[in-house]
């Protein structure tokens, strides 16, 4: 009897119970083309984050882009709050110069700091520096805030610049160096950042989230051309030490000259190749020689550029682009530059004055804070959790 019951139970069909899945619908598979489009539109986004965006938005490209930007903003704000007390002594100086018009052209110079030299070499950081410089050039007026500010290169309010809508990276433009076409809104030259409508502050905050370091905008100056300015204002700009980046480097400089026709102050001046080359060389020499001056008779701000007592030409050549020096070697071989200026002025029928110049080096004047002892650092880390 017992054996027959065992045989019967063994041959009876078994009831298999399967647990229901926690999700009723299958997971969304990210669209490959949309994945590539997100990574092309938002520079620096990881593959995993792009996939996550498409899954969250059911492969809706526009919603996915919005999701990524909101996520970056949240991550950046959280990271910025956590890192705000860290010293940022490294970074880059950005310089952008606009096109020459009837009254001349303007230039802008900014310093953006980060914690390490490693981050300053990141292409995303370099792009942000040139974006902020481009924004300063085209958005900030630069008129003197007080009577104490003299010269045409005026320091501007950082608070004002931080609230300005950031413009595209000028390196995305196909225009020549010194052109402001990229920042003017051309569809062909526009970079994806143009359509985000973020402020400079928001862009810095997002970059903190991406790169994981404290980033701060330290200073900014722009060339201001007064309404009653006599003659054309010609601004030259240059950077050095940015791994060949055209608008960002460890050092940057602006030089400002005025050009007046000897045939009459009202006569229109069109700068020749010799004059624009002189402007570029003057600015490059400012970078190469930290303590230089130019003596000109009626120059409001004494600046003197001469080779005497400074770095010899062979050392300067190692700093600057050899091709430029070979095209115009007279800057270093003709004695004092005021003599060169006088020579070109005579040939071009102009009165040329050097009226202002600035040279910035990243981190100059900043003092590294004393290191906190280990016990204090541990206590701060516990409090921040």
C-alpha positions as CSV (number, residue, x, y, z in Angstrom):
1,X,0.0,0.0,0.0
2,X,2.7,2.5,1.0
3,X,4.8,1.7,-2.1
4,X,1.9,2.2,-4.4
5,X,1.3,5.7,-2.9
6,X,4.9,6.6,-3.4
7,X,4.8,5.5,-7.0
8,X,1.6,7.5,-7.6
9,X,3.1,10.7,-6.1
10,X,6.2,10.4,-8.2
11,X,4.3,10.1,-11.4
12,X,1.9,12.9,-10.6
13,X,2.5,16.2,-12.4
14,X,4.4,18.8,-10.4
15,X,3.2,22.3,-9.7
16,X,5.9,24.9,-10.6
17,X,5.5,28.3,-9.1
18,X,7.3,31.2,-10.8
19,X,7.8,34.6,-9.2
20,X,6.5,37.5,-11.2
21,X,9.1,40.0,-12.4
22,X,9.3,43.3,-10.6
23,X,8.7,45.2,-13.9
24,X,5.8,44.3,-16.0
25,X,7.3,45.9,-19.2
26,X,10.7,45.0,-20.7
27,X,13.5,47.5,-20.2
28,X,13.9,50.2,-23.0
29,X,16.8,49.5,-25.3
30,X,18.7,52.7,-26.1
31,X,18.6,53.8,-29.7
32,X,22.2,53.7,-31.1
33,X,21.8,56.7,-33.4
34,X,20.3,58.8,-30.5
35,X,23.1,57.7,-28.3
36,X,25.7,59.0,-30.7
37,X,23.7,62.3,-31.1
38,X,23.6,62.9,-27.4
39,X,27.4,62.4,-27.1
40,X,27.9,64.7,-30.0
41,X,25.7,67.4,-28.7
42,X,26.8,67.3,-25.0
43,X,30.6,67.2,-24.9
44,X,32.2,65.0,-22.3
45,X,29.1,62.9,-21.4
46,X,29.9,59.2,-20.7
47,X,28.3,56.4,-22.6
48,X,26.5,55.1,-19.5
49,X,25.0,58.5,-18.7
50,X,23.7,58.8,-22.3
51,X,22.2,55.3,-22.1
52,X,20.6,56.2,-18.8
53,X,19.0,59.3,-20.3
54,X,17.5,57.4,-23.2
55,X,16.1,54.7,-20.9
56,X,14.5,57.3,-18.6
57,X,12.9,59.2,-21.5
58,X,11.9,56.1,-23.6
59,X,14.2,57.1,-26.5
60,X,12.9,60.7,-26.8
61,X,16.0,62.6,-27.9
62,X,14.9,66.1,-26.8
63,X,13.7,64.9,-23.4
64,X,17.0,62.9,-23.0
65,X,19.1,66.0,-23.7
66,X,17.0,67.9,-21.1
67,X,17.4,65.1,-18.6
68,X,21.2,65.1,-19.1
69,X,21.5,68.8,-18.6
70,X,19.3,68.7,-15.5
71,X,21.4,65.8,-14.1
72,X,24.6,67.7,-14.8
73,X,23.3,70.8,-13.1
74,X,22.3,68.8,-10.0
75,X,25.6,66.9,-9.9
76,X,27.6,70.1,-10.4
77,X,25.8,72.0,-7.7
78,X,26.3,69.2,-5.2
79,X,30.0,68.8,-6.1
80,X,30.6,72.6,-6.1
81,X,29.2,72.9,-2.6
82,X,31.4,70.1,-1.4
83,X,34.6,71.6,-3.0
84,X,34.0,75.3,-2.5
85,X,36.6,75.6,0.3
86,X,39.5,74.0,-1.8
87,X,42.1,76.3,-3.1
88,X,42.3,76.7,-6.9
89,X,45.8,78.0,-7.8
90,X,46.2,76.4,-11.2
91,X,44.2,77.2,-14.4
92,X,44.5,79.2,-17.6
93,X,44.3,82.7,-18.9
94,X,42.0,83.2,-21.9
95,X,42.3,86.0,-24.5
96,X,39.9,86.8,-27.4
97,X,40.2,89.7,-29.8
98,X,37.3,90.9,-32.0
99,X,37.3,91.8,-35.7
100,X,38.6,95.3,-36.7
101,X,35.8,97.7,-37.6
102,X,35.6,101.4,-38.4
103,X,36.6,102.4,-34.8
104,X,39.0,99.5,-34.3
105,X,38.6,96.4,-32.3
106,X,38.3,95.3,-28.7
107,X,39.8,92.4,-26.7
108,X,39.1,90.5,-23.5
109,X,41.3,88.6,-21.0
110,X,40.1,86.3,-18.2
111,X,41.7,84.0,-15.6
112,X,39.9,80.8,-14.7
113,X,41.4,78.7,-11.9
114,X,41.3,75.1,-11.0
115,X,43.1,72.9,-8.4
116,X,45.5,70.9,-10.6
117,X,47.6,71.4,-13.7
118,X,46.1,68.1,-15.0
119,X,42.6,69.6,-15.2
120,X,43.9,72.8,-16.8
121,X,45.2,70.6,-19.7
122,X,41.7,69.1,-20.2
123,X,40.1,70.2,-23.5
124,X,36.8,70.8,-21.7
125,X,38.4,73.2,-19.3
126,X,40.2,75.0,-22.2
127,X,37.0,75.3,-24.1
128,X,35.3,76.8,-21.0
129,X,38.1,79.4,-20.6
130,X,37.8,80.6,-24.3
131,X,34.0,80.6,-24.0
132,X,34.1,82.9,-21.0
133,X,36.6,85.2,-22.7
134,X,34.4,85.3,-25.8
135,X,31.4,86.2,-23.5
136,X,33.3,89.0,-21.8
137,X,34.3,90.4,-25.2
138,X,30.8,90.5,-26.6
139,X,28.5,90.9,-23.6
140,X,30.4,93.0,-21.0
141,X,30.6,96.8,-21.8
142,X,33.9,97.4,-20.0
143,X,33.2,101.1,-19.3
144,X,35.1,102.4,-16.2
145,X,33.3,101.8,-13.0
146,X,35.1,104.7,-11.3
147,X,37.3,107.6,-12.2
148,X,40.3,105.7,-10.7
149,X,40.4,103.3,-13.6
150,X,42.7,104.7,-16.3
151,X,43.6,103.5,-19.7
152,X,41.5,101.5,-22.2
153,X,41.9,98.1,-20.6
154,X,39.3,98.0,-17.8
155,X,38.8,95.4,-15.2
156,X,35.1,94.4,-15.0
157,X,32.8,93.0,-12.4
158,X,33.1,89.2,-12.0
159,X,29.6,89.1,-10.5
160,X,28.2,90.7,-13.7
161,X,30.1,88.3,-16.0
162,X,29.0,85.2,-14.0
163,X,25.3,86.1,-14.6
164,X,25.9,86.7,-18.4
165,X,24.6,84.0,-20.9
166,X,27.7,82.1,-22.0
167,X,28.6,82.2,-25.7
168,X,29.9,79.3,-27.8
169,X,33.6,78.3,-27.9
170,X,35.3,80.5,-30.6
171,X,37.5,77.5,-31.6
172,X,34.3,75.9,-33.0
173,X,34.2,78.7,-35.7
174,X,35.7,78.2,-39.1
175,X,36.6,81.9,-39.1
176,X,40.2,83.1,-38.9
177,X,41.9,83.9,-35.6
178,X,40.7,87.1,-34.1
179,X,37.3,86.9,-35.7
180,X,34.2,87.1,-33.5
181,X,32.0,85.3,-36.0
182,X,31.5,82.3,-33.8
183,X,30.2,84.4,-31.0
184,X,27.9,86.3,-33.3
185,X,25.5,83.5,-33.7
186,X,26.2,81.9,-37.1
187,X,24.3,78.6,-37.5
188,X,27.2,76.9,-39.3
189,X,29.8,77.9,-36.7
190,X,27.6,77.4,-33.6
191,X,28.6,74.8,-31.1
192,X,25.9,72.8,-29.2
193,X,26.6,74.8,-26.0
194,X,25.0,77.8,-27.8
195,X,21.6,76.3,-27.5
196,X,21.8,75.6,-23.7
197,X,21.2,79.2,-22.7
198,X,23.3,78.7,-19.5
199,X,25.0,81.5,-17.7
200,X,28.7,81.6,-17.1
201,X,28.1,80.6,-13.4
202,X,26.0,77.6,-14.4
203,X,28.5,76.5,-17.0
204,X,31.3,76.6,-14.3
205,X,29.1,74.6,-11.9
206,X,28.5,71.9,-14.5
207,X,32.2,71.8,-15.3
208,X,32.9,71.2,-11.6
209,X,30.6,68.2,-11.7
210,X,32.3,66.8,-14.8
211,X,36.0,67.4,-13.8
212,X,35.6,66.9,-10.0
213,X,37.7,70.0,-9.0
214,X,36.9,73.4,-7.6
215,X,36.8,76.0,-10.4
216,X,36.6,79.7,-10.0
217,X,36.6,82.8,-12.2
218,X,39.3,85.1,-10.6
219,X,39.4,88.2,-12.9
220,X,38.4,89.7,-16.2
221,X,39.4,92.8,-18.2
222,X,38.1,94.2,-21.5
223,X,39.2,97.0,-23.8
224,X,36.8,99.9,-23.7
225,X,36.7,102.3,-26.6
226,X,35.2,105.7,-25.5
227,X,32.8,107.5,-27.8
228,X,35.2,110.5,-28.1
229,X,38.3,108.3,-28.7
230,X,40.5,109.9,-31.3
231,X,41.7,107.7,-34.1
232,X,41.3,103.9,-34.5
233,X,42.0,101.6,-31.6
234,X,43.9,98.4,-32.6
235,X,44.0,95.6,-30.0
236,X,46.3,92.7,-30.2
237,X,46.0,89.5,-28.1
238,X,48.1,86.5,-27.5
239,X,48.5,83.5,-25.1
240,X,51.3,81.1,-24.4
241,X,51.5,77.7,-22.7
242,X,48.1,76.2,-23.6
243,X,49.3,73.2,-25.7
244,X,48.7,75.2,-28.9
245,X,45.2,76.2,-28.0
246,X,44.5,79.5,-29.8
247,X,42.7,81.3,-27.0
248,X,44.0,79.9,-23.7
249,X,47.4,79.5,-22.1
250,X,49.3,79.8,-18.8
251,X,50.1,83.4,-19.8
252,X,48.1,86.0,-21.8
253,X,48.4,89.6,-22.9
254,X,46.6,92.4,-24.5
255,X,48.2,95.4,-26.2
256,X,46.3,98.5,-27.4
257,X,47.5,101.0,-30.0
258,X,45.8,104.1,-31.5
259,X,46.2,104.9,-35.2
260,X,45.6,108.4,-36.5
261,X,46.2,109.4,-40.2
262,X,48.7,112.2,-40.7
263,X,46.4,113.5,-43.4
264,X,43.8,114.4,-40.8
265,X,42.2,112.9,-37.7
266,X,38.9,112.4,-39.5
267,X,40.4,110.3,-42.4
268,X,39.5,106.7,-42.2
269,X,42.3,104.4,-41.2
270,X,42.6,100.9,-42.6
271,X,45.4,98.9,-40.8
272,X,47.9,97.3,-43.2
273,X,49.5,93.9,-42.8
274,X,52.6,95.6,-41.4
275,X,50.6,97.4,-38.7
276,X,48.5,94.3,-37.7
277,X,51.7,92.3,-37.6
278,X,53.3,94.9,-35.3
279,X,50.3,94.6,-33.0
280,X,50.7,90.8,-32.7
281,X,54.4,91.0,-32.2
282,X,54.1,93.6,-29.6
283,X,51.7,91.4,-27.6
284,X,53.8,88.3,-28.0
285,X,56.9,90.2,-26.7
286,X,54.8,91.3,-23.7
287,X,54.3,87.7,-22.9
288,X,58.0,86.8,-23.4
289,X,59.3,89.7,-21.2
290,X,57.6,90.0,-17.8
291,X,59.1,93.4,-16.9
292,X,59.2,95.6,-20.0
293,X,58.4,99.1,-20.8
294,X,58.0,101.3,-23.9
295,X,59.0,104.9,-23.9
296,X,57.0,107.0,-26.3
297,X,56.8,110.7,-26.1
298,X,53.1,111.3,-25.4
299,X,52.2,107.8,-24.2
300,X,49.8,108.1,-21.3
301,X,50.9,104.8,-19.7
302,X,54.6,104.2,-19.9
303,X,55.4,100.9,-21.5
304,X,58.8,100.1,-22.9
305,X,59.7,97.2,-25.0
306,X,63.4,96.8,-25.7
307,X,65.7,93.8,-25.8
308,X,68.3,95.5,-23.6
309,X,68.5,93.9,-20.1
310,X,65.9,91.2,-20.9
311,X,65.8,87.8,-22.4
312,X,68.1,87.5,-25.4
313,X,66.5,86.7,-28.8
314,X,67.6,83.0,-28.7
315,X,65.7,82.4,-25.5
316,X,62.7,84.3,-26.6
317,X,62.6,82.2,-29.8
318,X,62.1,79.1,-27.6
319,X,58.9,80.7,-26.2
320,X,57.4,82.0,-29.3
321,X,56.3,80.6,-32.7
322,X,59.4,80.5,-34.9
323,X,57.4,81.0,-38.0
324,X,56.1,84.3,-36.8
325,X,59.5,85.4,-35.7
326,X,61.0,84.6,-39.1
327,X,58.3,86.5,-40.9
328,X,58.9,89.7,-38.8
329,X,62.3,89.4,-37.0
330,X,62.6,93.2,-36.7
331,X,60.9,93.1,-33.2
332,X,64.0,91.6,-31.7
333,X,66.7,92.8,-34.1
334,X,65.9,96.5,-34.5
335,X,66.7,97.8,-31.1
336,X,64.0,99.5,-29.1
337,X,60.5,98.9,-30.4
338,X,59.6,102.6,-30.3
339,X,62.0,102.9,-33.2
340,X,60.3,100.2,-35.1
341,X,56.9,101.8,-34.4
342,X,58.2,105.1,-35.7
343,X,59.5,103.4,-38.9
344,X,56.2,101.7,-39.6
345,X,54.3,104.9,-38.8
346,X,56.3,106.9,-41.3
347,X,55.9,104.2,-44.0
348,X,52.1,104.0,-43.5
349,X,51.5,107.7,-43.0
350,X,50.2,107.2,-39.4
351,X,50.7,108.5,-35.9
352,X,50.9,105.3,-33.8
353,X,50.8,105.3,-30.0
354,X,50.9,102.4,-27.6
355,X,48.3,103.5,-25.0
356,X,47.7,100.4,-22.8
357,X,48.8,96.8,-22.2
358,X,48.3,94.0,-19.7
359,X,50.1,90.8,-19.1
360,X,48.5,88.1,-16.8
361,X,50.0,84.8,-15.6
362,X,47.7,82.2,-14.1
363,X,48.0,82.1,-10.3
364,X,50.3,85.1,-10.0
365,X,49.9,86.8,-6.6
366,X,48.0,83.9,-5.1
367,X,49.4,82.4,-1.9
368,X,49.0,78.7,-1.1
369,X,47.3,78.1,2.2
370,X,49.0,76.1,4.9
371,X,48.1,72.4,4.9
372,X,45.6,71.3,7.5
373,X,46.9,68.6,9.9
374,X,45.6,65.1,9.4
375,X,43.4,65.0,12.5
376,X,41.7,68.3,11.4
377,X,41.2,67.0,7.9
378,X,39.5,63.8,9.1
379,X,37.2,65.8,11.4
380,X,36.2,68.0,8.4
381,X,35.6,65.0,6.2
382,X,33.3,63.4,8.9
383,X,31.4,66.7,9.2
384,X,30.9,67.0,5.5
385,X,29.3,63.5,5.2
